[in-house]
């Protein structure tokens, strides 16, 4: 094959241009990788710096993770723009591209954006803070952190629970740790034949003996209901949030012992089953001992004592 028609000078110039282009683009790739690595490293350092700067008593602990995450992602976005500029992409083109990408991502990730918006609202309105025990319609635990996308909780049995912010924001939030005091109610049923006034006097003395019971509002013991088993008495008092569960469990232990000490038993439900016999009715009496009923929010007890 005759290659005399190829100009050697042009071939050498083309080869020199391709070599120069390869070297130039290779340097651009190396510079872009260096900028990317340094930018990602700086984003982590910037986040830690913000967390350290706002690690002060007068700054809400719920706000710190959010500020740290925002700072980290701002640095990362700037890093990506610098990387693209290494390849000759103009700033206007970058902004247009980010706008188009933001629209597409926003349509595709509506749930994620809702979590971000919910996280911002949780931080701004602060229905709860780090270290408080909450229940958002079944999602219960001690708050560890509120981030851009998720809120971290620790359940009463020590399990880490991560919940999307939108699920918490869209629920009714019960905050058990917000108020410094709580009211304690314990009901006990005594038989109809028991001395009710004596039982009330025992309960009032028990309330007066415990220093964890607050004087204001005043503690009470009263008759609240008549049931098929007997007369229902209510023991009611106010105590600090920290003492609530310890006091409840202590009273459950003492009520039965104190009443039995003065000859008053706890009422036991009785069911009578009559079985027809040969001309006579045979009666079978079934005794059922009820289990102590705990309120549905009993789970905060362990978590609050550990918090």
Secondary structure in CASP SS format (residue, H / E / C, confidence):
PFRMAT SS
TARGET T0000
AUTHOR 0000-0000-0000
METHOD secondary structure of the structure
MODEL  1
X C 1.00
X C 1.00
X C 1.00
X C 1.00
X C 1.00
X C 1.00
X C 1.00
X H 1.00
X H 1.00
X H 1.00
X H 1.00
X H 1.00
X H 1.00
X H 1.00
X H 1.00
X H 1.00
X H 1.00
X H 1.00
X H 1.00
X H 1.00
X H 1.00
X H 1.00
X H 1.00
X H 1.00
X H 1.00
X H 1.00
X H 1.00
X H 1.00
X H 1.00
X H 1.00
X H 1.00
X H 1.00
X H 1.00
X H 1.00
X H 1.00
X H 1.00
X H 1.00
X H 1.00
X H 1.00
X H 1.00
X H 1.00
X H 1.00
X H 1.00
X H 1.00
X H 1.00
X H 1.00
X H 1.00
X H 1.00
X H 1.00
X H 1.00
X H 1.00
X H 1.00
X H 1.00
X C 1.00
X C 1.00
X C 1.00
X C 1.00
X C 1.00
X C 1.00
X C 1.00
X H 1.00
X H 1.00
X H 1.00
X H 1.00
X H 1.00
X H 1.00
X H 1.00
X H 1.00
X H 1.00
X H 1.00
X H 1.00
X H 1.00
X H 1.00
X H 1.00
X H 1.00
X H 1.00
X H 1.00
X H 1.00
X H 1.00
X H 1.00
X H 1.00
X H 1.00
X H 1.00
X H 1.00
X H 1.00
X C 1.00
X C 1.00
X C 1.00
X C 1.00
X C 1.00
X H 1.00
X H 1.00
X H 1.00
X H 1.00
X H 1.00
X H 1.00
X H 1.00
X H 1.00
X H 1.00
X H 1.00
X H 1.00
X H 1.00
X H 1.00
X H 1.00
X H 1.00
X H 1.00
X H 1.00
X H 1.00
X C 1.00
X H 1.00
X H 1.00
X H 1.00
X H 1.00
X H 1.00
X H 1.00
X H 1.00
X H 1.00
X H 1.00
X H 1.00
X H 1.00
X H 1.00
X H 1.00
X H 1.00
X H 1.00
X H 1.00
X C 1.00
X C 1.00
X C 1.00
X C 1.00
X C 1.00
X C 1.00
X C 1.00
X E 1.00
X E 1.00
X E 1.00
X E 1.00
X C 1.00
X C 1.00
X E 1.00
X E 1.00
X E 1.00
X E 1.00
X E 1.00
X E 1.00
X E 1.00
X E 1.00
X C 1.00
X C 1.00
X C 1.00
X E 1.00
X E 1.00
X E 1.00
X E 1.00
X E 1.00
X C 1.00
X C 1.00
X C 1.00
X C 1.00
X C 1.00
X E 1.00
X E 1.00
X E 1.00
X E 1.00
X E 1.00
X H 1.00
X H 1.00
X H 1.00
X H 1.00
X H 1.00
X C 1.00
X C 1.00
X C 1.00
X E 1.00
X E 1.00
X E 1.00
X C 1.00
X C 1.00
X C 1.00
X C 1.00
X C 1.00
X E 1.00
X E 1.00
X E 1.00
X E 1.00
X E 1.00
X E 1.00
X E 1.00
X E 1.00
X E 1.00
X E 1.00
X C 1.00
X C 1.00
X C 1.00
X C 1.00
X C 1.00
X H 1.00
X H 1.00
X H 1.00
X H 1.00
X H 1.00
X H 1.00
X H 1.00
X H 1.00
X H 1.00
X H 1.00
X H 1.00
X H 1.00
X H 1.00
X H 1.00
X C 1.00
X C 1.00
X C 1.00
X C 1.00
X C 1.00
X C 1.00
X C 1.00
X C 1.00
X C 1.00
X C 1.00
X E 1.00
X E 1.00
X E 1.00
X E 1.00
X E 1.00
X E 1.00
X E 1.00
X C 1.00
X C 1.00
X C 1.00
X C 1.00
X E 1.00
X E 1.00
X E 1.00
X E 1.00
X E 1.00
X E 1.00
X E 1.00
X E 1.00
X E 1.00
X E 1.00
X H 1.00
X H 1.00
X H 1.00
X H 1.00
X H 1.00
X H 1.00
X H 1.00
X H 1.00
X H 1.00
X H 1.00
X H 1.00
X H 1.00
X H 1.00
X H 1.00
X H 1.00
X H 1.00
X H 1.00
X H 1.00
X H 1.00
X H 1.00
X H 1.00
X C 1.00
X C 1.00
X C 1.00
X C 1.00
X E 1.00
X C 1.00
X C 1.00
X E 1.00
X E 1.00
X E 1.00
X E 1.00
X E 1.00
X E 1.00
X E 1.00
X E 1.00
X C 1.00
X C 1.00
X C 1.00
X C 1.00
X E 1.00
X E 1.00
X E 1.00
X E 1.00
X E 1.00
X E 1.00
X E 1.00
X E 1.00
X C 1.00
X C 1.00
X C 1.00
X C 1.00
X C 1.00
X C 1.00
X C 1.00
X H 1.00
X H 1.00
X H 1.00
X H 1.00
X H 1.00
X H 1.00
X H 1.00
X H 1.00
X H 1.00
X H 1.00
X H 1.00
X C 1.00
END
